[in-house]
Amino acid sequence: MKKNWKNIFLRGACLTSATFVFQACYGGPQDFGLDLLVEGEVSSKNTGLPIKGIKVSVANSIQHTYTDEKGSFSFYTERLESAKIQFEDTDSAENKSFAGKDTLLSINGDNIYLKIELEEK
């Protein structure tokens, strides 16, 4: 009987550990409205065309994303009173060379939509 009890305990401990590891690696649901959705589009100031491959990041953070073919981006970030969003051309060989731009957001809603125009260098 003791061996059966030990096996049941060990299986339960393994299942619990696997659940914690899965959640740590793949995350869980959003923080129940505590995060801020930042989305928008980046285009050329000269042509008005969307720019692919622009790095969009939150200042003083490792969090970043890149614009897609339509110049669109979206990500969740921590809700603060203000946040500095940086736009940087990291693949200028592919789509011309654009000057970087910083935007300081004053946050007072659940979603932020940005329409950014970058100038060619």
N, C-alpha and C positions, 0 to 999 in steps of 0.2 A: 504494500500500500504506500509506503514512503517513496518508493521509486516512482510510482505513478504521480504522486503529488509534486515531486521535484520536476518531472517532465512537463506537467501542466504549468508550473510556475515559470520554468525556463522558456517555454513556448510563448507565454504571455509577455515576458520581458523582451524577447526577441521581436515580437510583433510591435510592441510599444516603441522600441528603439528604431525599428524600420520606419514607423510612422513619423517620428521626429526627424529622422534623416531626410525623408522625402519632403517634408514641409520646409526644412531648412534649405534644401537644394532648389525646390521648385516653387516655394512660396505658397501663401494661402490667399484668401480673398483680400480685397483692399481693406484698409483700416476703417471701414464703416464711415466714410465721408471725411476722414481726417486728412486725406491727401488732396492735392490740387491738380486738376487736369490742365496741362498747358499744350495747346495745339495751334497750328497756323500754317502759313505758307511763305516761302522765300522766292522772290523773283528778281530779275535784273532791273535796275532802275532805268537803264538805257532802252532796253527792248521790251520789257514787261513780261518776258518769257520766264517760266519756272526754272529754278536751278536745282539740279540733282547733286547730291554728295556734300552738301553744306553741313558741317558739324554744329549741332545745336546743343549747348551744355549749360548747366547751372554753375555759376561761379563758385569757387571754393568747394567743389564737389567732384567726384569721379563720374557722376551721372551725365550721360550724353546720348544722343541719337543722331541719325543722319536723315537729310531730306530724301524723299523718293523721286521718281521720275516727274511727278507733278509738283515738286517743290514742297510737298506737304510733310509735316512732322507732328508727332504727338507723344507725350510722356506724362507720367505722374511724378510729382515731386512733393516734398514736405511743405505743408502749409505754414508760411511765415508771414510777417507783416509786409515784407518786401523781398524781392529776389532779383538778382542780376542774371540775365540770360545772355549768353555769348553766342555769336554766329561767326564761324570761321571756315574759310575755304581751305580744305585739306588736300584736294585733288585738282589743283589748278590746271594741270596738264590735260585733264579730260574735258573740262568745260570752261575754259578761259580762266582768268585770275580775278578774283573779287576781293575787295577790301573787307576786313572784318568789321563787325559792328556789335556793340553792347547795348542792351536795353534794360533799364531798371523798372521793374514792375511794382506797382502798389496794389496789393492783393486785398480785395474785399468781396469776392464772390467764390463760386465753386469751380468755375471754368474760366480760363483765359484764352482768347483767340488773338493771335498776332499776325499781322500782314507786314512782312519785312521786305524792303527793297535794298539790294546791295549794289554798290557802284563798282564798275570794272576798274582795275588798277591801271 
